[in-house]
């Protein structure tokens, strides 16, 4: 698949800075401040900009849509040391993002590592969520089961074990030859302009290490993530062409949901479906949040 059509201009969105403790997170927002909050969490390696199309769609529908550059991604929220990327801190950030908008309950939307955090948040704080939407990332227990029984899934998670090696190895590999390997992660599936902006930001001193510290500080080689039963209305979207997270884990996710659940396969899309198939993703997302 060639690069997706360039998304709506992110410059048309509100640009915010959210203070969380001593950190300052850059963020993009759309929609009325009085609207129900929809908080969107990006994955690796991307920023809040990845949600541009969904922010516009949600804002136009009357929601207060907010996508935040998370810990390690925002230049003002980039602490040194893997201990600052423990999962409880990442979950705490999510709660702080919502509270910065005055939201007692909200809709949570997330992808990739943001999705892992979202599953844990939904386990720990179901009372704070109106709904949960996760793109790409299966429930962590489903992924562990798939990796234990499916050699292909175990092999496809090899990049996580590589990223967890001592600081510097993965960074050097990804940034060598003018970041050729980092650019290759996107597989020509998202607009080149977004790739170049993302690579530029991740090439800042310490930036790539900070984002890789999610792998080093929030999990182990077995990718243990403490997510339990989900008691929040949940929409899970999985791209048929996802190269890392396979169908077996996606299909096992249903066994960990004790609430209304909808699983949708997005044909022709991979892990970047929010940008590859923005209209389909936005329509599914809007339908889900409007029901709850």
C-alpha positions as CSV (number, residue, x, y, z in Angstrom):
1,X,0.0,0.0,0.0
2,X,1.3,3.4,-0.9
3,X,1.3,6.3,1.6
4,X,-2.2,7.4,2.8
5,X,-3.7,10.6,1.6
6,X,-2.3,13.5,3.6
7,X,-4.5,14.2,6.7
8,X,-6.3,17.4,7.5
9,X,-3.9,20.1,8.6
10,X,-3.0,19.7,12.2
11,X,-2.4,23.5,12.4
12,X,-6.1,24.0,12.4
13,X,-6.3,22.3,15.8
14,X,-5.8,24.0,19.1
15,X,-2.3,23.7,20.5
16,X,-2.2,23.2,24.3
17,X,0.4,22.6,27.0
18,X,-0.7,20.4,29.9
19,X,1.2,20.5,33.2
20,X,1.5,17.2,35.0
21,X,3.7,17.4,38.1
22,X,6.9,19.0,36.9
23,X,6.3,18.0,33.3
24,X,4.8,20.0,30.4
25,X,3.0,18.0,27.7
26,X,2.3,19.5,24.3
27,X,-1.2,18.5,23.0
28,X,-3.7,19.0,20.2
29,X,-7.4,19.6,20.8
30,X,-10.7,20.1,19.0
31,X,-14.3,20.7,19.8
32,X,-16.1,22.7,22.6
33,X,-14.6,22.7,26.1
34,X,-18.0,21.8,27.4
35,X,-18.2,18.6,25.3
36,X,-17.6,15.1,26.7
37,X,-13.9,14.5,26.8
38,X,-12.4,12.0,24.4
39,X,-8.7,11.4,25.3
40,X,-6.5,9.9,22.6
41,X,-3.1,8.2,23.4
42,X,-0.6,7.7,20.6
43,X,1.8,4.8,20.2
44,X,5.4,4.3,19.2
45,X,6.9,6.0,17.2
46,X,4.4,8.8,16.8
47,X,3.0,11.9,18.4
48,X,-0.4,13.4,19.0
49,X,-0.5,14.5,15.4
50,X,-1.2,10.9,14.4
51,X,-4.8,11.5,15.6
52,X,-5.4,14.6,13.5
53,X,-8.3,13.2,11.5
54,X,-10.0,11.7,14.5
55,X,-9.6,14.9,16.5
56,X,-11.4,16.9,13.7
57,X,-14.2,14.3,13.4
58,X,-14.8,14.2,17.2
59,X,-14.6,17.9,17.5
60,X,-17.1,18.5,14.7
61,X,-19.4,16.1,16.5
62,X,-19.4,18.2,19.6
63,X,-16.9,16.2,21.7
64,X,-13.9,17.7,23.4
65,X,-11.1,15.7,21.7
66,X,-7.6,15.8,23.2
67,X,-4.5,14.1,22.0
68,X,-1.3,14.5,24.1
69,X,2.4,14.0,23.4
70,X,3.0,11.6,26.2
71,X,5.9,11.1,28.7
72,X,9.2,10.9,26.8
73,X,7.6,12.3,23.6
74,X,7.0,15.9,24.7
75,X,10.3,17.8,25.1
76,X,9.1,19.2,28.4
77,X,8.2,15.7,29.8
78,X,11.4,13.7,29.0
79,X,12.9,12.6,32.3
80,X,16.2,10.6,32.3
81,X,16.2,7.0,33.5
82,X,13.9,4.0,32.9
83,X,12.5,4.3,36.4
84,X,10.5,7.3,35.2
85,X,8.6,5.2,32.6
86,X,7.1,2.6,35.0
87,X,3.6,1.6,34.0
88,X,2.0,3.1,37.1
89,X,3.4,6.5,36.2
90,X,2.1,6.2,32.6
91,X,-1.3,5.3,33.9
92,X,-1.1,8.3,36.3
93,X,-0.4,10.6,33.5
94,X,-3.6,9.5,31.8
95,X,-5.6,10.4,34.8
96,X,-3.9,13.8,35.1
97,X,-4.6,14.5,31.4
98,X,-8.3,14.0,32.0
99,X,-8.3,16.0,35.2
100,X,-6.6,18.9,33.5
101,X,-9.8,19.2,31.4
102,X,-12.1,18.9,34.4
103,X,-13.4,15.5,33.3
104,X,-14.6,13.1,35.9
105,X,-15.5,10.5,33.3
106,X,-14.3,10.3,29.7
107,X,-13.8,8.2,26.6
108,X,-10.4,6.7,26.1
109,X,-8.9,6.0,22.7
110,X,-5.5,4.5,22.2
111,X,-3.0,2.7,19.9
112,X,0.1,0.5,20.3
113,X,1.8,1.4,23.6
114,X,-0.9,3.8,24.3
115,X,-3.3,0.9,24.0
116,X,-1.3,-1.1,26.5
117,X,-1.6,1.8,29.0
118,X,-5.3,2.0,28.1
119,X,-6.0,-1.6,29.0
120,X,-4.3,-1.2,32.3
121,X,-6.1,2.1,33.0
122,X,-9.5,0.5,32.2
123,X,-8.6,-2.3,34.6
124,X,-7.7,0.0,37.4
125,X,-10.2,2.9,36.8
126,X,-13.3,1.5,35.1
127,X,-15.4,4.1,37.0
128,X,-13.6,6.9,35.2
129,X,-14.4,5.7,31.7
130,X,-17.5,6.1,29.6
131,X,-16.0,3.9,26.8
132,X,-12.7,2.4,25.7
133,X,-11.4,2.1,22.1
134,X,-8.2,0.4,21.3
135,X,-6.5,0.2,17.9
136,X,-4.0,-2.6,17.0
137,X,-3.1,-3.6,20.6
138,X,-4.8,-6.8,21.9
139,X,-5.5,-7.3,25.5
140,X,-2.1,-8.0,27.1
141,X,-3.1,-11.4,28.5
142,X,-4.3,-12.3,25.0
143,X,-1.0,-11.3,23.5
144,X,1.0,-13.3,26.1
145,X,-1.2,-16.4,25.4
146,X,-0.7,-16.0,21.6
147,X,3.1,-15.5,22.0
148,X,3.2,-18.7,24.1
149,X,1.3,-20.8,21.6
150,X,2.1,-19.2,18.2
151,X,5.7,-19.3,17.1
152,X,4.9,-16.6,14.5
153,X,3.6,-14.2,17.2
154,X,6.6,-14.8,19.4
155,X,9.0,-14.1,16.5
156,X,7.1,-10.9,15.6
157,X,7.6,-9.5,19.1
158,X,11.4,-9.9,18.7
159,X,11.7,-6.1,18.2
160,X,10.6,-5.6,21.8
161,X,13.4,-7.8,23.1
162,X,15.8,-5.8,20.9
163,X,14.5,-2.5,22.1
164,X,15.0,-3.6,25.8
165,X,18.7,-4.1,25.4
166,X,21.0,-1.7,27.1
167,X,20.6,2.0,26.2
168,X,22.2,2.9,22.9
169,X,22.0,-0.2,20.8
170,X,18.5,0.3,19.4
171,X,19.0,4.0,19.1
172,X,22.2,3.6,17.1
173,X,20.5,1.1,14.8
174,X,17.4,3.2,14.2
175,X,19.2,6.5,13.6
176,X,22.1,5.4,11.5
177,X,22.2,6.3,7.8
178,X,20.1,9.4,8.4
179,X,17.5,7.4,10.4
180,X,16.8,5.0,7.5
181,X,15.7,2.2,9.8
182,X,13.4,4.5,11.8
183,X,11.8,5.7,8.5
184,X,11.4,2.0,7.5
185,X,9.2,1.4,10.5
186,X,6.4,3.3,8.7
187,X,6.5,1.0,5.6
188,X,5.4,3.9,3.3
189,X,2.0,3.6,4.8
190,X,1.6,7.1,6.2
191,X,2.1,10.5,4.6
192,X,5.8,11.4,4.1
193,X,5.4,14.8,5.7
194,X,4.3,13.2,9.0
195,X,7.2,10.7,8.8
196,X,9.7,13.5,8.3
197,X,8.3,15.6,11.2
198,X,8.3,12.6,13.4
199,X,11.8,11.5,12.6
200,X,13.0,15.1,13.1
201,X,11.5,15.2,16.6
202,X,12.8,11.7,17.5
203,X,16.3,12.8,16.4
204,X,16.4,15.5,19.1
205,X,19.0,14.7,21.8
206,X,17.6,12.1,24.2
207,X,14.2,11.9,22.5
208,X,14.5,8.4,21.0
209,X,15.9,7.0,24.2
210,X,13.0,8.5,26.2
211,X,10.4,6.8,23.9
212,X,12.2,3.5,24.0
213,X,12.3,3.7,27.8
214,X,8.6,2.7,27.6
215,X,9.8,-0.7,26.5
216,X,12.6,-0.7,29.1
217,X,10.8,0.7,32.1
218,X,7.2,-0.4,31.7
219,X,7.6,-4.1,30.9
220,X,10.0,-7.1,30.8
221,X,11.1,-9.5,28.1
222,X,7.9,-11.5,28.5
223,X,6.0,-8.3,27.9
224,X,4.0,-8.7,31.1
225,X,1.4,-6.0,31.5
226,X,-0.9,-6.0,34.5
227,X,-4.3,-5.8,32.8
228,X,-7.2,-7.7,34.1
229,X,-10.9,-8.1,33.3
230,X,-12.3,-5.1,31.3
231,X,-15.7,-3.9,32.6
232,X,-16.0,-0.9,30.2
233,X,-17.8,-0.8,26.8
234,X,-15.0,-1.6,24.4
235,X,-14.3,-1.3,20.7
236,X,-11.2,-3.0,19.4
237,X,-9.9,-2.4,15.9
238,X,-7.3,-4.6,14.4
239,X,-5.7,-4.0,10.9
240,X,-5.6,-7.1,8.7
241,X,-2.1,-6.3,7.6
242,X,-0.5,-5.6,11.0
243,X,3.0,-7.0,10.8
244,X,3.6,-7.3,14.6
245,X,0.3,-8.1,16.3
246,X,-1.4,-11.1,14.8
247,X,-4.9,-12.3,14.4
248,X,-4.7,-15.0,17.1
249,X,-4.1,-12.4,19.8
250,X,-6.7,-10.1,18.4
251,X,-9.3,-12.9,18.4
252,X,-8.4,-14.0,22.0
253,X,-9.1,-10.5,23.3
254,X,-12.8,-11.2,23.6
255,X,-12.1,-13.6,26.5
256,X,-11.0,-10.7,28.7
257,X,-13.9,-8.4,28.3
258,X,-16.9,-8.4,30.8
259,X,-18.8,-5.6,29.1
260,X,-20.3,-4.7,25.7
261,X,-17.7,-5.5,23.1
262,X,-17.2,-5.0,19.4
263,X,-14.3,-6.3,17.5
264,X,-13.7,-5.0,14.0
265,X,-11.1,-6.0,11.4
266,X,-10.0,-3.1,9.3
267,X,-9.2,-4.6,5.9
268,X,-6.2,-3.3,4.0
269,X,-4.8,-1.5,7.0
270,X,-1.9,-2.2,9.3
271,X,-1.0,-0.7,12.7
272,X,-1.3,2.8,11.3
273,X,-5.0,2.5,10.6
274,X,-5.9,5.9,12.1
275,X,-4.0,7.5,9.2
276,X,-4.4,4.7,6.6
277,X,-8.1,4.4,6.9
278,X,-9.1,7.6,8.7
279,X,-12.7,7.8,7.5
280,X,-13.5,4.2,8.5
281,X,-11.7,4.5,11.9
282,X,-13.4,7.9,12.6
283,X,-16.9,6.5,11.8
284,X,-16.4,3.4,14.0
285,X,-15.1,5.6,16.8
286,X,-17.9,8.1,16.6
287,X,-20.5,5.4,16.6
288,X,-19.0,3.8,19.7
289,X,-18.6,7.0,21.8
290,X,-22.1,8.2,20.8
291,X,-23.6,4.9,22.1
292,X,-22.0,5.6,25.5
